[in-house]
Amino acid sequence: MASTNQRSGRRRRKTQKRRIFFFAFFIPILLVGFTAAGYTANLHKKAETVFTDSYADDGRVKSDLRDADVHPLEDNISILFMGIDDNVNRDYGTNTRTDALVLATLNIEDKSIKMLSIPRDTYAYIPELSDYYKINHAHATGGPISTIETVEELLDVPVDYYVRMNFYAFVDIVDALDGINMDVPFEIEEKNSNDIHGEIKLEPGVQKLDGEEALALARTRKYDNDIERGKRQQDILQATVKKALSLNSITKYDEILEAIGSNMRTNMTFDDMKSLIEYGKNGHINYDSLTLAGTDDSTSSGAYIYRLDETELDVVKGKLQRHLGITSSIAFDESSTEEAGTYSTDDESTYE
């Protein structure tokens, strides 16, 4: 467990950037927050302030892969979530890399979401550099726009919106929810959010994790690989979403919004975000989790990279394109690389 001094020290650093590995739980926060009986007016005003302040006009009217503008209430859309590889000890400034990337596609007709984890070491063409590098370099060379262009180049699908967050906010959100229950797959000794090694120690088994412990489980990759790491991150996302959607968490939303605060930057307006309520009106969110198959490799310089399997990449492209309603000539097998599920207030599974 993180010490009381560590937690209180972190809260005192109000002006410091906070980090988050995974970002998409702001959607269920909005879903429940805007509809919570007797609490709506207060939360709505709080959310409006937080998310309006987080808006950043990047000058990009629409994706070059779109023929026309899209709107979340009328069209299938995509959102790229970026977790930033930075903390108070690293202080990369504008050269910050992405530590995690997740592309979500949202289908307005069936109110479903597909989430694709993109390994941080994926070897991809970066238009900003006119060459191939690890995909996490895109943000260091051109910020969100460069990352968006790189993902569009890789997947042949438009990226309509982005949400960029940092890791410390995730720690505080999980703590605001009084922790989440997770099945830790193996013994873990990991650094904390300030890169102090050996601070977090976990034993295998089902247990409640606080924010620092959940972050350590999400970030560790020395025990397996980037693909398994991506799956763990999605499992932790599901656990966080389920806890956030539970009725006894309604009173926590003010704290959660405080935790997000100015730690998020997005090109989604407040009205765009409110439109996402449509995806959770029935008390659950239908989702499919996708992964990118590949192999560990290295460049001529000896740097580690994750080289994607081109055939499996085409499968994923086809799924995303079809989910967005984009015409594609790619043939694919729906049973490959996909796991389905729901975020639901009625789910009594281990992840809570």
C-alpha positions as CSV (number, residue, x, y, z in Angstrom):
1,M,0.0,0.0,0.0
2,A,1.2,3.6,-0.7
3,S,2.0,5.4,2.6
4,T,-0.1,8.2,4.0
5,N,2.8,10.5,3.6
6,Q,3.1,9.6,-0.1
7,R,-0.6,10.2,-0.7
8,S,-0.8,13.5,1.2
9,G,2.5,14.7,-0.4
10,R,1.0,14.0,-3.8
11,R,-2.2,16.0,-3.0
12,R,-0.1,19.0,-2.0
13,R,1.5,19.2,-5.4
14,K,-1.5,20.9,-6.9
15,T,0.5,22.5,-9.7
16,Q,2.4,19.4,-10.8
17,K,1.3,17.3,-13.7
18,R,-0.3,14.0,-12.8
19,R,-0.2,10.8,-14.8
20,I,-2.7,8.3,-15.9
21,F,-2.2,5.1,-18.0
22,F,-5.8,4.7,-19.1
23,F,-8.1,7.4,-19.7
24,A,-11.3,5.9,-21.0
25,F,-13.0,5.7,-17.7
26,F,-13.9,9.4,-18.1
27,I,-16.8,8.1,-20.3
28,P,-18.7,6.2,-17.5
29,I,-18.0,9.1,-15.2
30,L,-20.0,11.3,-17.5
31,L,-22.6,8.6,-18.1
32,V,-23.4,8.2,-14.4
33,G,-22.6,11.7,-13.3
34,F,-25.0,13.4,-15.6
35,T,-27.9,11.0,-14.7
36,A,-27.4,10.5,-11.0
37,A,-30.8,11.3,-9.4
38,G,-30.7,14.2,-7.0
39,Y,-27.0,14.9,-7.8
40,T,-27.3,15.9,-11.4
41,A,-27.1,19.7,-11.2
42,N,-24.0,19.8,-8.9
43,L,-22.1,17.2,-11.0
44,H,-23.1,18.8,-14.3
45,K,-21.7,22.1,-13.3
46,K,-18.6,20.5,-12.0
47,A,-18.1,18.4,-15.1
48,E,-18.7,21.4,-17.3
49,T,-16.0,23.4,-15.6
50,V,-13.5,20.6,-15.6
51,F,-14.0,19.5,-19.2
52,T,-14.4,22.9,-20.7
53,D,-11.0,23.9,-19.1
54,S,-9.5,20.7,-20.6
55,Y,-10.5,21.6,-24.2
56,A,-7.7,22.4,-26.6
57,D,-8.3,23.7,-30.1
58,D,-5.6,22.0,-32.1
59,G,-6.7,23.6,-35.4
60,R,-7.7,20.3,-36.9
61,V,-11.2,20.6,-38.3
62,K,-11.6,16.9,-39.2
63,S,-9.6,13.9,-40.1
64,D,-8.2,13.8,-43.7
65,L,-9.8,10.3,-43.9
66,R,-13.3,11.8,-43.4
67,D,-15.4,13.3,-46.2
68,A,-17.4,15.4,-43.8
69,D,-17.5,16.4,-40.1
70,V,-18.9,13.9,-37.6
71,H,-20.9,14.3,-34.4
72,P,-21.2,11.7,-31.6
73,L,-25.0,11.9,-31.5
74,E,-25.3,11.2,-35.3
75,D,-22.2,9.4,-36.5
76,N,-19.9,6.5,-35.7
77,I,-16.7,8.1,-34.2
78,S,-13.3,7.2,-32.9
79,I,-11.4,8.5,-29.9
80,L,-7.6,8.1,-29.4
81,F,-6.6,7.9,-25.7
82,M,-3.0,8.8,-24.9
83,G,-1.3,8.1,-21.7
84,I,1.7,10.3,-21.3
85,D,5.1,9.0,-20.2
86,D,6.1,11.8,-17.9
87,N,6.3,12.6,-14.2
88,V,7.9,15.2,-11.8
89,N,11.2,13.3,-11.9
90,R,11.4,12.9,-15.7
91,D,10.2,16.4,-16.7
92,Y,10.4,15.7,-20.5
93,G,8.4,18.9,-21.3
94,T,7.4,18.9,-25.0
95,N,9.4,15.7,-25.7
96,T,7.0,13.6,-23.7
97,R,6.3,10.1,-25.1
98,T,3.1,8.1,-24.9
99,D,3.3,5.2,-22.5
100,A,0.0,3.8,-23.7
101,L,-2.3,4.2,-26.7
102,V,-5.9,3.0,-26.9
103,L,-8.1,3.6,-30.0
104,A,-11.8,3.4,-29.2
105,T,-14.4,3.2,-32.1
106,L,-18.0,3.9,-31.2
107,N,-21.0,2.6,-33.2
108,I,-24.0,4.8,-32.8
109,E,-26.5,2.3,-34.1
110,D,-25.8,-0.6,-31.7
111,K,-24.2,1.6,-29.0
112,S,-21.1,-0.6,-28.9
113,I,-17.4,0.3,-28.4
114,K,-14.3,-1.5,-29.7
115,M,-11.1,-0.7,-27.8
116,L,-7.7,-1.5,-29.4
117,S,-4.5,-1.4,-27.3
118,I,-1.5,-0.3,-29.3
119,P,1.8,-1.5,-27.7
120,R,4.1,1.4,-27.0
121,D,7.0,-0.2,-28.9
122,T,5.0,-0.8,-32.1
123,Y,7.3,-0.2,-35.1
124,A,5.3,2.2,-37.2
125,Y,5.7,4.9,-39.9
126,I,5.6,8.4,-38.4
127,P,4.6,11.0,-41.0
128,E,6.2,13.8,-38.9
129,L,9.6,12.1,-39.3
130,S,9.0,10.5,-42.7
131,D,10.5,7.2,-41.3
132,Y,9.8,4.2,-39.1
133,Y,10.2,4.5,-35.3
134,K,8.6,3.2,-32.2
135,I,5.1,4.6,-32.2
136,N,5.6,6.3,-28.8
137,H,8.1,8.7,-30.5
138,A,5.3,10.3,-32.4
139,H,4.1,12.4,-29.5
140,A,7.7,13.5,-28.6
141,T,8.2,14.8,-32.1
142,G,4.8,16.4,-32.8
143,G,2.4,16.1,-29.9
144,P,-1.2,14.8,-30.2
145,I,-1.4,15.7,-33.9
146,S,1.7,13.6,-34.8
147,T,0.3,10.7,-32.8
148,I,-3.1,10.9,-34.5
149,E,-1.5,11.0,-38.0
150,T,0.7,8.0,-37.1
151,V,-2.3,5.9,-35.8
152,E,-4.3,6.8,-38.9
153,E,-1.4,5.8,-41.1
154,L,-1.1,2.5,-39.2
155,L,-4.7,1.5,-39.1
156,D,-6.3,3.2,-42.1
157,V,-9.2,4.6,-40.0
158,P,-9.9,8.2,-39.1
159,V,-9.2,9.5,-35.6
160,D,-11.9,12.0,-34.8
161,Y,-11.0,12.9,-31.2
162,Y,-8.2,12.5,-28.8
163,V,-8.0,12.5,-25.0
164,R,-4.5,12.9,-23.5
165,M,-4.0,12.3,-19.8
166,N,-1.2,11.6,-17.3
167,F,-0.7,8.8,-14.7
168,Y,-1.1,10.5,-11.4
169,A,-4.8,11.2,-12.0
170,F,-5.4,7.5,-12.3
171,V,-3.9,6.9,-8.9
172,D,-6.2,9.5,-7.3
173,I,-9.3,8.2,-9.2
174,V,-8.8,4.6,-7.9
175,D,-8.2,6.0,-4.4
176,A,-11.4,8.1,-4.7
177,L,-13.3,4.9,-5.5
178,D,-11.7,3.2,-2.3
179,G,-9.7,0.8,-4.5
180,I,-10.6,-1.9,-7.1
181,N,-10.5,-5.7,-6.8
182,M,-8.1,-7.4,-9.2
183,D,-6.6,-10.9,-9.6
184,V,-2.9,-10.2,-9.6
185,P,-1.3,-12.9,-11.8
186,F,2.2,-13.1,-10.3
187,E,4.4,-11.7,-7.6
188,I,5.3,-8.1,-8.4
189,E,7.9,-5.7,-7.2
190,E,7.6,-2.4,-9.1
191,K,8.4,1.3,-8.9
192,N,5.7,3.8,-7.9
193,S,4.4,6.7,-9.8
194,N,7.5,8.8,-9.0
195,D,9.8,6.1,-10.3
196,I,11.1,5.0,-6.9
197,H,12.0,1.4,-7.4
198,G,10.8,-1.4,-5.2
199,E,8.1,0.7,-3.5
200,I,5.2,-1.4,-4.7
201,K,5.1,-5.1,-3.7
202,L,2.2,-7.4,-4.6
203,E,1.5,-11.1,-4.0
204,P,-0.5,-13.3,-6.5
205,G,-4.2,-13.6,-6.0
206,V,-7.5,-11.7,-5.9
207,Q,-7.2,-8.5,-3.7
208,K,-8.2,-4.9,-3.4
209,L,-5.6,-2.5,-4.9
210,D,-5.2,1.2,-4.1
211,G,-4.2,3.6,-6.8
212,E,-0.5,3.1,-6.6
213,E,-0.8,-0.6,-6.6
214,A,-3.3,-0.6,-9.6
215,L,-0.9,1.6,-11.5
216,A,2.0,-0.7,-10.8
217,L,0.0,-3.7,-12.1
218,A,-0.9,-1.8,-15.2
219,R,2.6,-0.6,-16.0
220,T,4.7,-3.6,-15.3
221,R,5.9,-5.5,-18.3
222,K,9.2,-7.2,-17.1
223,Y,7.2,-10.3,-16.1
224,D,5.7,-11.0,-19.6
225,N,5.3,-8.7,-22.6
226,D,3.5,-5.7,-24.1
227,I,0.5,-7.7,-25.3
228,E,-0.2,-9.1,-21.9
229,R,0.4,-5.7,-20.4
230,G,-2.2,-4.3,-22.7
231,K,-4.7,-7.0,-21.7
232,R,-4.0,-6.2,-18.0
233,Q,-4.6,-2.5,-18.7
234,Q,-8.0,-3.3,-20.2
235,D,-8.9,-5.5,-17.3
236,I,-8.0,-2.7,-14.9
237,L,-10.1,-0.3,-17.0
238,Q,-13.1,-2.7,-16.8
239,A,-12.7,-3.0,-13.0
240,T,-12.4,0.8,-12.6
241,V,-15.5,1.4,-14.8
242,K,-17.5,-1.2,-13.0
243,K,-16.7,0.4,-9.6
244,A,-17.4,3.8,-11.0
245,L,-20.8,2.7,-12.3
246,S,-21.9,1.1,-9.1
247,L,-24.6,2.9,-7.1
248,N,-22.5,3.3,-4.0
249,S,-19.9,5.2,-6.0
250,I,-22.2,8.1,-7.0
251,T,-21.1,10.3,-4.1
252,K,-17.5,9.8,-5.3
253,Y,-17.9,11.6,-8.7
254,D,-17.0,15.0,-7.3
255,E,-13.7,13.6,-6.0
256,I,-13.1,11.8,-9.4
257,L,-13.7,15.0,-11.3
258,E,-11.2,16.8,-9.0
259,A,-8.7,14.1,-9.7
260,I,-9.0,14.6,-13.4
261,G,-8.9,18.4,-13.1
262,S,-6.4,20.0,-15.5
263,N,-4.6,16.7,-16.1
264,M,-6.6,16.0,-19.3
265,R,-6.3,17.7,-22.7
266,T,-8.8,16.9,-25.4
267,N,-10.3,18.3,-28.6
268,M,-13.8,17.1,-27.5
269,T,-16.1,19.9,-26.5
270,F,-18.3,19.5,-23.4
271,D,-21.3,18.9,-25.7
272,D,-19.4,16.2,-27.5
273,M,-18.7,14.5,-24.2
274,K,-22.3,14.7,-23.1
275,S,-23.3,12.9,-26.3
276,L,-21.5,9.8,-25.0
277,I,-24.3,9.4,-22.4
278,E,-26.2,7.6,-25.2
279,Y,-23.7,4.7,-24.9
280,G,-24.6,4.0,-21.3
281,K,-28.3,4.8,-20.9
282,N,-29.1,1.1,-20.1
283,G,-26.7,0.9,-17.2
284,H,-24.0,-0.9,-19.2
285,I,-21.5,-0.3,-22.0
286,N,-21.0,-3.0,-24.7
287,Y,-17.4,-3.3,-25.6
288,D,-15.0,-5.5,-27.6
289,S,-11.3,-5.6,-26.7
290,L,-8.8,-5.9,-29.6
291,T,-5.1,-6.5,-29.6
292,L,-2.4,-6.3,-32.2
293,A,-0.4,-9.5,-32.8
294,G,3.3,-9.3,-33.5
295,T,6.8,-10.4,-32.5
296,D,9.6,-9.0,-30.4
297,D,12.4,-7.7,-32.7
298,S,15.2,-5.1,-32.8
299,T,16.4,-2.5,-35.2
300,S,19.8,-2.3,-36.9
301,S,20.9,-0.2,-33.9
302,G,19.8,-2.9,-31.5
303,A,16.8,-1.0,-30.1
304,Y,13.9,-3.2,-29.1
305,I,10.7,-2.9,-31.2
306,Y,7.4,-4.7,-31.5
307,R,6.9,-5.7,-35.2
308,L,3.3,-6.2,-36.1
309,D,2.0,-9.3,-38.0
310,E,0.8,-7.7,-41.3
311,T,-2.0,-10.3,-41.8
312,E,-3.4,-9.8,-38.3
313,L,-3.0,-6.1,-38.7
314,D,-5.3,-6.3,-41.8
315,V,-7.8,-8.2,-39.7
316,V,-7.9,-5.5,-37.0
317,K,-8.1,-2.8,-39.7
318,G,-11.2,-4.5,-41.2
319,K,-12.9,-4.8,-37.9
320,L,-12.4,-1.1,-37.0
321,Q,-13.4,0.0,-40.5
322,R,-16.6,-2.0,-40.4
323,H,-17.4,-0.8,-36.9
324,L,-17.1,2.8,-38.1
325,G,-19.1,2.0,-41.2
326,I,-16.2,2.6,-43.6
327,T,-16.1,0.7,-46.8
328,S,-13.3,-1.8,-46.8
329,S,-12.1,-4.5,-49.2
330,I,-10.3,-6.3,-46.4
331,A,-11.7,-9.8,-45.6
332,F,-11.4,-10.9,-42.0
333,D,-12.5,-13.4,-39.4
334,E,-14.6,-11.8,-36.6
335,S,-13.5,-14.4,-34.1
336,S,-9.9,-13.4,-34.2
337,T,-8.1,-11.0,-31.8
338,E,-11.3,-10.0,-30.0
339,E,-12.9,-10.4,-26.6
340,A,-16.4,-9.2,-25.9
341,G,-18.0,-8.0,-22.7
342,T,-19.9,-5.2,-20.9
343,Y,-19.4,-2.6,-18.3
344,S,-22.5,-3.1,-16.2
345,T,-23.9,-2.1,-12.8
346,D,-25.4,-5.6,-12.5
347,D,-22.2,-7.5,-13.1
348,E,-21.0,-9.5,-10.1
349,S,-17.7,-10.7,-11.5
350,T,-14.3,-10.5,-9.8
351,Y,-13.5,-7.1,-11.3
352,E,-15.3,-4.6,-9.1
